[in-house]
Amino acid sequence: MSDSDRQSALAALVAALPELDWIKAAPKVKRLSRDFHWFSPVLKPQLEEKFAELAVRPRDETELAAVVAACAKARVPLNLRGGGTGNYGQLIPLDGGVMVDMTRLNAVAAMGSGTVRAQAGIRLGDLEAYTRPHGWELRCMPSTWKLATLGGLFGGGFGGVGSINYGPLAAPGNVLSVKMMTMEETPRIIHLQAPDALLLHHAYGSNGIVLEIELALAPCHDWIERLDTFTDFAAAMAFADALARSPGLVKRQIAVFAAPVLDYFSDLADANVSGMHGVISVVGSESDALLPTMLTQHAGHNALRYAEGENSGHSLIEYCWNHTTLQALKIDKTLTYLQTAYAADDYHQQALAMETQLSDEVMSHIEFLRDMNGTLTCSGLPLVRYSTEERLNAIMDIYRSQGIKINNPHVIHIEDGKQGMVRADVVAMKRACDPHNLLNPGKLRGWEVRETLPDVHIPGVNE
């Protein structure tokens, strides 16, 4: 489609649906076309000039369906936006078109005993504020939970706080079902139960429009946030490992930071953490009294400890997961990061080896979690002193040579990062639900080879 034809099509959309909340001013549209892709010095120049041409905030599913139908008929690309907290350009449109801000679709649809179903645009903090009075909380959430939406976590995220107990979001039992809309001239509403619902997970909104997600929940606890410091990285790792492995200690979050990562947490400077290695943990109030003895055994010192409501600043969770990278970039914009997955049977030694080998150039940041099989392991979000793309790739190869998997955060395509391969079932979902390749086009490499892939039957979708 030529530029003039595209502009005519966009103008026709607005004219045909004048009652919708359209955003046409270029600065506002550009702002809605941004996420935190600038964490990557590789992605930043690739995506710097990629923007939608028009944005809209639907107030309900009826308005959303009207936009979808009109865009499908006119063959105008459409991208979905939640809180905009993604780190590798998940929402950024490569081919312009319409940006749909989903944050008004933010209702809780149903609350059960240990389950909740909510619209994709609800912020995760608001969702947990709803479930906690009922005695339940989210099983996992990112450090960006105050801004991130449920649909954003599902479409572009992984896991986070709580994954020490329940694994990543994709682990069996966490996501129960999804309600979705197809990108067709007459949009269909489809209800998918797990595991088929997970064909839409971490697909960047490229193969279906998620409307609602049903989650399993965890029982509520009163949580204590702690920052404990150590003069030795190995001691910090040993303390975190002991806490993670203690089955009777209730916890929600465990992260290890090699020096000088804590130095970048300027809001915590009064806690005298400069030059120290650290462990941030979130533990149940019933377990907190047992930690001082464990801390002494590992030559550690408690620097900060907050019960709910005692901290007037950021939650310590907001220094974990990829908030660590954000905090560091506030101080030093030359830094970047990696995403590493350690081997479940060797994570402790792998983490120590990488700290020894690369500490002058890479600052270790380790997150404890359970993998898809429930096995305790670690994921890394290390800070990297960036020099060149070639050196960044060489560092990744060093990790790989030690048996540590890299989920590359410096790539645009879904398959080149966490997914790791072209999946015929994910592509089959797109073929059935987005036959004209209008949803976030260009991000799913498998679309280009769709004719070579085996047919995959998805009940209720492509039958």
C-alpha positions as CSV (number, residue, x, y, z in Angstrom):
1,M,0.0,0.0,0.0
2,S,1.4,3.4,-1.0
3,D,1.8,6.2,1.6
4,S,-1.1,8.1,0.1
5,D,-3.3,5.1,0.1
6,R,-2.4,4.4,3.7
7,Q,-3.2,7.9,4.7
8,S,-6.5,7.8,2.9
9,A,-7.3,4.5,4.6
10,L,-6.5,5.9,8.1
11,A,-8.6,9.0,7.4
12,A,-11.5,6.7,6.3
13,L,-11.2,4.8,9.6
14,V,-11.6,7.9,11.7
15,A,-14.5,9.1,9.5
16,A,-16.3,5.8,9.7
17,L,-15.9,5.6,13.5
18,P,-16.1,9.2,14.7
19,E,-17.4,8.2,18.2
20,L,-14.2,6.4,19.1
21,D,-11.4,8.0,21.1
22,W,-8.9,8.5,18.3
23,I,-5.4,10.0,19.0
24,K,-4.2,11.8,15.9
25,A,-1.5,14.2,17.2
26,A,1.8,12.9,16.1
27,P,3.7,13.5,19.4
28,K,1.0,11.5,21.3
29,V,1.0,8.7,18.8
30,K,4.7,8.5,18.9
31,R,4.7,8.3,22.7
32,L,2.2,5.4,22.5
33,S,4.5,3.7,20.0
34,R,7.4,3.4,22.5
35,D,8.5,0.8,25.1
36,F,11.8,0.2,26.8
37,H,13.6,-1.1,23.7
38,W,16.2,1.5,24.4
39,F,17.7,-0.8,27.1
40,S,19.4,-2.3,24.0
41,P,21.9,-0.3,22.1
42,V,21.4,-2.8,19.3
43,L,17.6,-2.3,19.1
44,K,17.6,1.4,19.7
45,P,18.8,2.5,16.2
46,Q,16.7,-0.2,14.5
47,L,13.4,1.0,16.1
48,E,14.1,4.7,16.7
49,E,12.0,5.8,13.8
50,K,9.3,3.2,13.9
51,F,5.9,4.6,14.9
52,A,2.2,4.1,14.4
53,E,0.4,6.6,12.4
54,L,-2.8,6.7,14.4
55,A,-3.9,5.5,17.9
56,V,-7.1,4.7,19.5
57,R,-8.4,3.9,23.0
58,P,-11.4,1.6,22.8
59,R,-13.7,1.7,25.8
60,D,-15.1,-1.8,25.4
61,E,-15.0,-4.9,23.2
62,T,-17.6,-3.5,20.8
63,E,-15.4,-0.5,20.0
64,L,-12.4,-2.7,19.7
65,A,-14.2,-5.1,17.3
66,A,-15.2,-2.1,15.1
67,V,-11.6,-1.0,14.9
68,V,-10.4,-4.5,14.1
69,A,-13.0,-5.0,11.4
70,A,-12.3,-1.7,9.7
71,C,-8.5,-2.2,9.8
72,A,-8.9,-5.7,8.4
73,K,-11.1,-4.5,5.6
74,A,-8.7,-1.7,4.7
75,R,-5.6,-4.0,5.3
76,V,-4.1,-1.5,7.8
77,P,-1.6,-3.0,10.3
78,L,-2.7,-3.0,14.0
79,N,-0.5,-3.2,17.1
80,L,-1.7,-3.6,20.7
81,R,-0.3,-1.7,23.7
82,G,-0.6,-2.3,27.4
83,G,1.5,-0.4,29.9
84,G,4.4,-0.1,27.4
85,T,6.9,-1.7,29.8
86,G,8.4,-4.2,27.4
87,N,12.1,-4.3,27.0
88,Y,12.7,-5.4,23.4
89,G,10.3,-3.5,21.2
90,Q,7.4,-6.0,21.5
91,L,4.8,-3.4,20.8
92,I,6.7,-1.1,18.4
93,P,5.2,-1.2,14.9
94,L,7.6,-2.0,12.1
95,D,5.0,-1.0,9.4
96,G,3.1,1.9,10.9
97,G,-0.7,1.6,11.1
98,V,-2.9,1.8,14.2
99,M,-1.8,1.5,17.8
100,V,-4.6,0.2,20.1
101,D,-4.2,1.3,23.7
102,M,-5.9,-1.6,25.6
103,T,-5.9,0.0,29.1
104,R,-9.6,0.9,29.2
105,L,-10.5,-2.8,28.9
106,N,-9.5,-3.2,32.5
107,A,-12.4,-4.9,34.3
108,V,-12.3,-8.1,36.5
109,A,-14.7,-10.4,34.8
110,A,-14.9,-13.2,37.4
111,M,-13.4,-14.1,40.8
112,G,-13.4,-17.7,41.9
113,S,-11.8,-19.7,44.7
114,G,-8.2,-19.4,43.7
115,T,-8.9,-18.1,40.2
116,V,-9.5,-14.8,38.5
117,R,-10.5,-13.8,35.0
118,A,-9.8,-10.2,33.9
119,Q,-9.6,-8.1,30.8
120,A,-6.2,-7.7,29.2
121,G,-5.8,-4.0,29.9
122,I,-6.0,-4.2,33.7
123,R,-2.8,-3.2,35.4
124,L,-1.3,-6.0,37.5
125,G,-1.2,-3.9,40.6
126,D,-4.9,-3.1,40.3
127,L,-5.6,-6.8,39.7
128,E,-3.8,-7.9,42.9
129,A,-5.5,-5.1,44.8
130,Y,-8.7,-6.7,43.8
131,T,-7.8,-10.2,44.6
132,R,-6.1,-9.7,48.0
133,P,-9.2,-8.8,50.0
134,H,-10.5,-12.2,48.8
135,G,-7.4,-13.9,50.3
136,W,-5.6,-14.4,47.0
137,E,-2.6,-12.9,45.2
138,L,-0.9,-13.2,41.8
139,R,1.3,-16.2,41.4
140,C,3.9,-14.2,39.4
141,M,4.3,-10.6,38.3
142,P,7.0,-8.4,36.8
143,S,8.9,-5.7,38.7
144,T,6.8,-3.3,36.6
145,W,3.5,-4.5,38.1
146,K,2.4,-0.9,38.9
147,L,2.2,-0.1,35.1
148,A,2.3,-3.4,33.3
149,T,-1.0,-4.9,32.2
150,L,-2.2,-8.5,32.3
151,G,-2.2,-8.7,28.5
152,G,1.2,-7.2,28.3
153,L,2.7,-9.7,30.7
154,F,1.0,-12.5,28.8
155,G,1.9,-11.2,25.3
156,G,5.5,-10.1,25.9
157,G,6.6,-11.2,29.4
158,F,8.0,-14.2,31.1
159,G,7.4,-14.3,34.9
160,G,8.9,-12.5,37.8
161,V,8.1,-12.1,41.5
162,G,6.5,-15.4,42.6
163,S,8.3,-17.5,40.0
164,I,10.5,-18.9,42.8
165,N,7.3,-20.8,43.8
166,Y,5.2,-21.2,40.6
167,G,7.7,-20.9,37.8
168,P,7.2,-18.7,34.7
169,L,3.8,-17.7,33.5
170,A,3.8,-20.5,30.9
171,A,4.3,-23.2,33.5
172,P,1.3,-25.6,33.5
173,G,-1.5,-24.5,35.8
174,N,-0.7,-20.8,35.9
175,V,-2.8,-19.7,32.9
176,L,-6.1,-21.5,32.7
177,S,-7.8,-19.9,29.7
178,V,-7.9,-17.0,27.3
179,K,-10.7,-15.2,25.5
180,M,-9.5,-13.8,22.2
181,M,-10.6,-11.9,19.1
182,T,-9.4,-12.6,15.5
183,M,-8.1,-10.0,13.1
184,E,-10.7,-10.5,10.4
185,E,-13.3,-8.4,8.6
186,T,-15.8,-10.1,10.7
187,P,-13.9,-10.7,14.0
188,R,-14.5,-13.9,15.8
189,I,-14.5,-14.4,19.6
190,I,-12.7,-17.6,20.6
191,H,-12.3,-19.2,24.0
192,L,-9.2,-21.2,24.4
193,Q,-8.4,-23.5,27.3
194,A,-4.8,-24.3,28.4
195,P,-2.6,-25.5,26.9
196,D,-3.8,-24.1,23.5
197,A,-4.3,-20.7,25.2
198,L,-0.5,-20.5,25.6
199,L,-0.1,-20.4,21.8
200,L,-0.7,-16.7,22.2
201,H,1.8,-16.3,25.1
202,H,5.0,-14.3,24.4
203,A,3.9,-13.9,20.7
204,Y,3.9,-10.0,21.0
205,G,0.2,-9.9,20.0
206,S,1.1,-11.1,16.5
207,N,-1.2,-14.1,16.3
208,G,-4.4,-13.0,18.0
209,I,-6.0,-10.2,20.1
210,V,-6.2,-11.3,23.8
211,L,-9.3,-9.9,25.5
212,E,-9.4,-11.8,28.8
213,I,-7.1,-14.1,30.7
214,E,-8.0,-16.5,33.4
215,L,-5.3,-17.1,36.0
216,A,-4.8,-19.4,38.9
217,L,-3.9,-17.5,42.1
218,A,-1.8,-18.1,45.2
219,P,-2.9,-17.7,48.8
220,C,-2.1,-14.3,50.3
221,H,0.8,-13.8,52.8
222,D,2.0,-10.9,54.8
223,W,5.3,-10.1,53.2
224,I,8.6,-8.7,54.5
225,E,11.0,-7.1,52.0
226,R,14.7,-7.4,52.8
227,L,18.0,-6.3,51.5
228,D,21.0,-8.2,53.0
229,T,24.6,-7.4,52.1
230,F,27.8,-9.4,51.8
231,T,31.5,-8.6,51.2
232,D,31.8,-11.7,49.1
233,F,29.7,-12.7,46.0
234,A,30.0,-16.4,46.8
235,A,28.6,-15.8,50.3
236,A,25.7,-13.9,48.8
237,M,25.0,-16.7,46.3
238,A,25.2,-19.3,49.1
239,F,22.8,-17.4,51.3
240,A,20.3,-16.9,48.5
241,D,20.6,-20.6,47.5
242,A,20.0,-21.7,51.1
243,L,16.9,-19.5,51.4
244,A,15.6,-20.8,48.0
245,R,16.2,-24.4,49.0
246,S,14.6,-24.3,52.4
247,P,11.2,-25.8,51.8
248,G,9.7,-24.5,55.1
249,L,10.6,-20.9,54.5
250,V,7.9,-18.9,52.8
251,K,9.2,-16.6,50.0
252,R,8.1,-14.8,47.0
253,Q,11.3,-13.3,45.6
254,I,15.1,-13.9,45.8
255,A,17.6,-11.9,43.7
256,V,21.4,-11.7,44.0
257,F,23.4,-8.6,42.9
258,A,27.2,-8.5,42.5
259,A,29.1,-5.4,43.4
260,P,28.9,-2.7,42.1
261,V,25.2,-3.2,41.1
262,L,23.9,-1.8,44.4
263,D,25.9,1.4,43.8
264,Y,23.4,2.2,41.0
265,F,20.5,2.1,43.4
266,S,20.9,5.8,44.4
267,D,17.7,5.8,46.4
268,L,19.2,3.2,48.7
269,A,22.5,5.1,49.3
270,D,21.7,5.9,52.9
271,A,21.7,2.1,53.6
272,N,25.5,2.1,53.1
273,V,25.3,-0.5,50.4
274,S,28.1,0.9,48.2
275,G,30.7,-1.7,47.1
276,M,28.7,-4.5,48.6
277,H,27.1,-7.6,47.1
278,G,23.4,-7.9,47.9
279,V,20.4,-10.2,48.1
280,I,16.9,-8.8,47.9
281,S,14.3,-11.2,49.2
282,V,10.6,-11.1,49.9
283,V,9.7,-13.6,52.7
284,G,6.6,-14.4,54.6
285,S,6.3,-12.7,58.0
286,E,6.1,-16.2,59.5
287,S,9.6,-17.0,58.2
288,D,11.3,-13.7,58.7
289,A,12.5,-14.4,62.3
290,L,14.5,-17.4,61.0
291,L,16.6,-15.4,58.6
292,P,19.0,-13.6,61.0
293,T,20.6,-16.9,62.0
294,M,20.9,-18.0,58.4
295,L,22.3,-14.5,57.6
296,T,25.0,-14.8,60.3
297,Q,26.0,-18.2,59.0
298,H,26.8,-16.6,55.7
299,A,28.6,-13.6,57.1
300,G,25.8,-11.2,55.9
301,H,24.4,-8.0,57.3
302,N,20.8,-6.8,57.0
303,A,20.7,-3.3,55.4
304,L,17.0,-2.8,54.9
305,R,13.9,-4.6,56.2
306,Y,10.3,-3.4,55.5
307,A,7.0,-4.8,56.4
308,E,4.0,-3.8,54.3
309,G,3.4,-0.1,54.7
310,E,6.7,0.7,56.4
311,N,8.6,1.8,53.3
312,S,7.8,5.3,52.0
313,G,10.0,4.8,48.9
314,H,10.1,2.2,46.2
315,S,9.2,-1.4,47.0
316,L,12.5,-3.4,46.9
317,I,10.8,-5.4,44.2
318,E,11.4,-2.4,42.0
319,Y,15.1,-3.1,42.1
320,C,14.7,-6.7,40.9
321,W,14.2,-8.4,37.5
322,N,14.6,-5.8,34.7
323,H,13.9,-2.9,37.0
324,T,17.6,-3.5,38.0
325,T,18.6,-2.5,34.4
326,L,16.3,0.6,34.6
327,Q,17.8,1.7,37.9
328,A,21.3,1.3,36.5
329,L,20.6,3.1,33.3
330,K,19.4,6.1,35.2
331,I,23.0,6.5,36.4
332,D,25.0,5.1,33.4
333,K,23.4,5.2,30.0
334,T,26.2,3.2,28.5
335,L,25.1,0.0,30.2
336,T,23.0,-2.7,28.7
337,Y,21.9,-6.2,29.8
338,L,21.5,-9.9,28.9
339,Q,19.0,-12.6,29.7
340,T,20.6,-15.9,30.7
341,A,19.1,-19.2,31.8
342,Y,21.4,-21.4,34.0
343,A,21.3,-25.2,34.1
344,A,19.2,-26.5,36.9
345,D,21.8,-29.1,37.9
346,D,24.7,-26.6,37.9
347,Y,23.4,-23.1,38.3
348,H,25.4,-22.3,41.4
349,Q,28.8,-23.1,39.9
350,Q,27.9,-21.5,36.6
351,A,27.0,-18.3,38.3
352,L,30.3,-18.3,40.3
353,A,32.3,-19.1,37.2
354,M,30.8,-16.2,35.2
355,E,31.4,-13.8,38.0
356,T,35.0,-14.8,38.2
357,Q,35.6,-14.7,34.4
358,L,33.6,-11.6,33.4
359,S,33.2,-9.4,36.5
360,D,35.3,-6.5,35.0
361,E,32.8,-6.3,32.1
362,V,29.6,-8.0,33.3
363,M,27.9,-7.4,36.7
364,S,26.1,-10.5,37.8
365,H,22.4,-10.2,38.6
366,I,20.8,-13.6,39.4
367,E,17.1,-14.3,39.9
368,F,16.0,-17.5,41.5
369,L,13.0,-19.3,40.1
370,R,11.5,-22.7,39.3
371,D,11.6,-23.9,35.7
372,M,8.8,-25.3,33.6
373,N,9.3,-28.7,35.4
374,G,9.3,-27.2,38.9
375,T,13.0,-27.6,39.4
376,L,14.9,-24.8,41.3
377,T,17.2,-22.9,39.0
378,C,18.4,-19.4,38.2
379,S,17.9,-16.8,35.5
380,G,20.3,-14.0,35.0
381,L,19.8,-10.4,34.0
382,P,23.4,-9.2,34.1
383,L,24.4,-5.6,33.5
384,V,27.0,-5.3,30.7
385,R,29.5,-2.5,30.1
386,Y,28.6,-2.1,26.4
387,S,31.4,-1.4,23.9
388,T,30.4,-2.9,20.6
389,E,27.8,-5.3,19.2
390,E,30.6,-7.7,18.3
391,R,31.8,-7.8,21.9
392,L,28.3,-8.2,23.2
393,N,27.8,-11.2,20.9
394,A,31.2,-12.6,22.1
395,I,30.1,-12.3,25.7
396,M,26.9,-14.2,24.9
397,D,29.1,-16.9,23.3
398,I,31.1,-17.2,26.5
399,Y,28.0,-17.9,28.5
400,R,26.9,-20.5,25.9
401,S,30.3,-22.2,26.1
402,Q,29.6,-22.8,29.8
403,G,26.2,-24.4,29.1
404,I,24.3,-21.3,30.0
405,K,21.4,-20.5,27.6
406,I,21.0,-17.0,26.2
407,N,17.5,-15.6,25.6
408,N,18.8,-12.7,23.4
409,P,17.1,-9.4,24.3
410,H,18.8,-7.6,21.4
411,V,16.7,-9.0,18.6
412,I,13.4,-8.1,17.0
413,H,12.0,-11.4,16.0
414,I,10.1,-13.6,18.4
415,E,12.0,-16.8,17.4
416,D,15.4,-15.2,17.8
417,G,14.9,-14.5,21.5
418,K,13.1,-16.5,24.1
419,Q,11.1,-18.7,21.8
420,G,14.3,-19.9,20.1
421,M,12.7,-21.6,17.0
422,V,10.0,-21.3,14.5
423,R,6.9,-23.0,15.9
424,A,4.4,-24.4,13.5
425,D,1.6,-24.2,16.1
426,V,2.2,-20.5,16.8
427,V,2.2,-19.8,13.1
428,A,-0.9,-21.9,12.6
429,M,-2.7,-19.7,15.1
430,K,-1.7,-16.6,13.2
431,R,-2.8,-18.1,9.8
432,A,-6.2,-18.8,11.3
433,C,-6.7,-15.6,13.3
434,D,-4.7,-13.0,11.3
435,P,-4.8,-14.3,7.7
436,H,-3.7,-10.9,6.2
437,N,-0.7,-10.5,8.5
438,L,-1.9,-7.3,10.1
439,L,-1.1,-7.9,13.7
440,N,2.3,-6.6,14.6
441,P,3.7,-7.6,11.2
442,G,7.4,-8.4,10.9
443,K,7.9,-9.8,14.4
444,L,7.1,-13.5,13.7
445,R,9.7,-14.9,11.4
446,G,7.7,-18.1,11.0
447,W,5.1,-16.2,8.9
448,E,7.6,-15.9,6.1
449,V,8.0,-19.7,5.9
450,R,4.4,-20.6,6.7
451,E,3.9,-22.6,3.5
452,T,6.8,-24.9,4.4
453,L,5.4,-25.7,7.9
454,P,3.2,-28.7,8.8
455,D,-0.5,-28.2,9.4
456,V,-1.4,-28.0,13.1
457,H,-5.0,-28.5,14.2
458,I,-6.1,-26.2,16.9
459,P,-9.6,-27.1,18.2
460,G,-12.1,-24.3,17.9
461,V,-9.6,-22.1,15.9
462,N,-8.8,-23.6,12.4
463,E,-11.4,-26.3,12.0
